[in-house]
Amino acid sequence: MTDPQPRSTRSEELRSFAFLAAVMAPVLTGVLIVSYGFLVWIYQMLIGGPPQA
């Protein structure tokens, strides 16, 4: 019986890891930071601005 999925090579795995580490991790981090900032901005609009010291 043959394997329906071809075996991945070491170079494919290294390329996938490099893509995840160098591209996707920074992009996802940026998205999380921007999302948090947006949520704080919306919250401050709802409560009337930043808290007073």
Contacts in CASP RR format, 6 or more apart in sequence:
PFRMAT RR
TARGET T0000
AUTHOR 0000-0000-0000
METHOD contacts of the structure
MODEL  1
MTDPQPRSTRSEELRSFAFLAAVMAPVLTGVLIVSYGFLVWIYQMLIGGP
PQA
44 50 0 8 1.000
END
